[in-house]
Amino acid sequence: MKKVEIACIIDDDPIFVFGTRKLMELGGFCNSLMIFHNGHDAIVRFEAIIAAGHNLPEVILLDLNMPVMDGWEFLDEFVKIPVPQKIHIYVVTSSIDPDDMERAKHYDAVSNYVVKPVTMENLKNMLAVMNAA
């Protein structure tokens, strides 16, 4: 299966970021990884990447509960950006609230909702979806 060129984690939990990064490395998930601790930093960087004509991440693992700009606010801003490529956003959260799961379905940019922790199986499924697209 083909690797993701650039992946991104937007999450303020250093333990989750560390563990997910290690899983991605072990599974050969991506060639490079961008990490942001809140949605605002990610939006600012993505806008700069687009302005420079470079590629955005192909996949984003997005937490919902973060300081500064949470996952919902990130999604609201992200959909306003003219993105030149297909990006798969996976909401990755500890929330099992059915309202959150339903709300995520209303964003066309969201590919799926994953309850933490991320597993190797989750990553393989993400790769399979992206390789099929």
C-alpha positions in Angstrom: 0.0 0.0 0.0 1.2 3.5 -0.9 2.3 5.7 2.0 0.9 9.1 2.7 3.4 11.8 1.7 2.5 14.3 4.5 0.3 13.6 7.5 -0.7 16.0 10.2 -1.7 15.7 13.9 -3.6 18.5 15.5 -3.8 17.7 19.2 -2.6 19.3 22.4 -2.0 16.0 24.3 1.8 15.3 24.1 1.2 11.6 25.1 -1.3 11.1 22.3 1.0 12.8 19.8 4.0 10.8 20.9 2.2 7.5 20.7 0.5 8.2 17.4 3.8 9.4 15.9 5.4 6.1 17.0 2.6 4.0 15.5 2.9 5.9 12.2 6.6 5.3 12.1 6.2 1.6 12.9 3.5 1.2 10.3 5.3 3.1 7.6 2.2 5.4 7.4 3.8 8.6 6.1 7.0 10.2 4.8 6.7 13.3 6.9 4.6 14.5 9.8 3.4 18.0 10.8 2.2 18.5 14.4 0.2 21.4 15.8 -1.1 21.9 19.3 -4.2 23.8 18.4 -6.3 24.6 15.3 -5.2 28.2 15.0 -1.5 27.3 14.5 -2.6 24.8 11.9 -4.8 27.2 10.0 -2.1 29.9 9.9 0.5 27.4 8.6 -1.9 25.9 6.0 -2.7 29.3 4.6 1.1 30.0 4.3 1.7 26.6 2.6 -1.1 27.3 0.1 0.2 30.9 -0.6 3.7 29.4 -1.2 2.2 26.8 -3.6 3.2 23.8 -1.6 1.2 20.7 -0.7 -0.9 20.4 2.4 -1.0 17.2 4.4 -3.0 14.4 2.7 -4.4 13.3 6.0 -5.2 15.2 9.2 -5.9 13.6 12.6 -7.9 16.3 14.4 -8.7 16.4 18.1 -11.8 18.2 19.2 -10.9 19.6 22.6 -7.9 21.9 22.5 -7.1 25.4 23.7 -6.9 28.5 21.5 -8.9 27.0 18.6 -10.7 23.6 19.1 -11.4 21.1 16.5 -14.9 22.4 15.6 -13.5 25.9 15.2 -10.7 24.5 13.1 -13.2 22.8 10.8 -15.3 25.9 10.5 -12.2 27.9 9.4 -10.7 25.1 7.2 -13.8 24.8 5.0 -13.4 28.5 4.1 -9.9 28.0 2.7 -9.7 27.2 -1.0 -7.8 23.9 -0.7 -6.3 22.7 -4.0 -6.2 19.0 -3.1 -8.2 16.3 -1.5 -7.5 16.1 2.3 -8.8 13.4 4.5 -9.7 14.7 8.0 -10.2 12.2 10.7 -11.7 13.5 13.9 -9.7 11.6 16.6 -11.1 12.3 20.1 -11.9 10.7 23.4 -15.5 11.9 23.0 -18.0 9.1 22.7 -20.9 11.7 22.7 -23.3 10.7 19.9 -23.9 14.5 19.3 -20.2 14.9 18.5 -20.3 11.9 16.2 -23.4 13.3 14.4 -22.0 16.8 14.2 -18.8 15.5 12.5 -20.9 14.0 9.7 -22.1 17.5 8.7 -18.6 18.4 7.5 -17.8 17.2 4.0 -14.1 17.4 4.8 -14.4 14.8 7.6 -13.7 11.3 6.4 -14.4 9.5 9.7 -14.7 9.8 13.5 -12.2 7.7 15.5 -12.3 7.3 19.3 -8.9 7.4 20.9 -6.5 5.7 21.2 -5.5 5.4 17.5 -4.6 1.8 16.7 -2.5 0.3 13.9 -5.7 -1.0 12.5 -7.1 2.6 12.3 -4.0 3.7 10.4 -4.2 0.8 8.0 -7.9 1.6 7.4 -7.0 5.3 6.7 -4.4 4.2 4.2 -6.8 1.8 2.5 -9.4 4.6 2.1 -6.8 7.0 0.7 -5.3 4.5 -1.7 -8.8 3.6 -3.0 -9.6 7.3 -3.7 
